Amino acid sequence: MSPKLTDVPGILVGHSTNQQSKTGCTVVLAPEQGMRGAVFVRGRATGTRELDVLSPRHLVTKIHAILLTGGSAFGLGAADGVMRWLAERRRGFDVGVGVVPLVPSAVIFDLSFGEPRWPDAAAGYEACDAAGADVEEGTVGVGTGATVGKVLGAAGMMKSGVGMWAAVRGDVVVGALAVVNAFGDVRDSEGKILAGACGPDGFVDARRYLANGGVPGGGFSREGTNTTLVIAATNTNTSRLELQSVAQTAADALGQRITPVGTEFDGDIVFAVSTGDTVPASTLEVELLAQQATAAAIERAVWQSKGTEDVPGLGER
């Protein structure tokens, strides 16, 4: 079994998938005691909920889950189901009369496929029920409607999805989950395009096409319609302030694997969380392992997606 985000002790991942409407959501559950978290917002047009609790200045020191969902801003309602699932198990911030689960959430845009539906509270609850350590990658959960290579519009794009990886050094474990719904192409460590915009003669190379004055085509060259979301997790005693640096360094992996990245059409977010209190590690070590795991997770989001082997160009890798 390949390394996964769930190799980090205490982390569980669950999907809710609607193949008919080509949408879904994915929940990353914290251990019962919660987890420290931080976020780096790289994108210019994002859809989010409760990111403020990830500030190191916030009163609350731990979160209880992270939701990644399709359906654009409509999909944020799925967090209500995640909160209900957690509250039923008394997992949340104790407010005396009960608990309030803290669930930072972010969305991708997948409304162009299937029926115009989006994950709701029932889907969020279902994803929590499904959470476990042995979890599927590819065209599932939040990755159900994910695509890449949209510089020429829908005609040339390719399927993507959810990918995971983990890097281990002694007692230190750093894992990553990525849903890649990018405007640009996805490349491997040697710079070869793995998935991207396809023309009559194969891959177009979106970065070169745009740099040479090419005009983006189709409805995906609009702000907010393309997003890569990442969750990097570790079992180390990394603080909330240090996790901000981890999230920012992990975000550099987007530039290593997605070209172009950070365009006006992309809204990318990287979360970083820590479940441990006893495993020591330098911030730099965790940062670089998170970047390594994120790069691999981005590649696997393409490799593990169903049907990609039948798309022109991808089978020639």
HELIX and SHEET records of a PDB file:
HELIX    1   1 LEU A    5  ASP A    7  5                                   3    
HELIX    2   2 LEU A   51  LEU A   54  5                                   4    
HELIX    3   3 SER A   72  GLY A   77  5                                   6    
HELIX    4   4 ALA A   78  GLU A   88  1                                  11    
HELIX    5   5 ALA A  121  ASP A  129  1                                   9    
HELIX    6   6 GLY A  141  GLY A  143  5                                   3    
HELIX    7   7 ALA A  154  GLY A  156  5                                   3    
HELIX    8   8 ALA A  206  ALA A  211  1                                   6    
HELIX    9   9 ARG A  240  ARG A  257  1                                  18    
HELIX   10  10 THR A  283  TRP A  303  1                                  21    
HELIX   11  11 THR A  308  ASP A  310  5                                   3    
HELIX   12  12 LEU A  314  GLU A  316  5                                   3    
SHEET    1   A 5 LEU A  12  ASN A  18  0                                        
SHEET    2   A 5 THR A  23  LEU A  29 -1                                        
SHEET    3   A 5 ALA A  65  THR A  69 -1                                        
SHEET    4   A 5 SER A 105  VAL A 107  1                                        
SHEET    5   A 5 THR A  48  ARG A  49 -1                                        
SHEET    1   B 5 ARG A  36  VAL A  41  0                                        
SHEET    2   B 5 ILE A 269  VAL A 279 -1                                        
SHEET    3   B 5 THR A 227  THR A 236  1                                        
SHEET    4   B 5 VAL A 172  ASN A 181 -1                                        
SHEET    5   B 5 VAL A 162  ARG A 169 -1                                        
SHEET    1   C 2 PHE A  93  ASP A  94  0                                        
SHEET    2   C 2 VAL A  99  VAL A 100 -1                                        
SHEET    1   D 2 THR A 147  VAL A 148  0                                        
SHEET    2   D 2 MET A 158  LYS A 159 -1                                        
SHEET    1   E 3 ILE A 193  ALA A 195  0                                        
SHEET    2   E 3 ASP A 185  ARG A 187 -1                                        
SHEET    3   E 3 ILE A 258  THR A 259 -1                                        
SHEET    1   F 2 CYS A 198  GLY A 199  0                                        
SHEET    2   F 2 GLY A 202  PHE A 203 -1                                        
END                                                                             
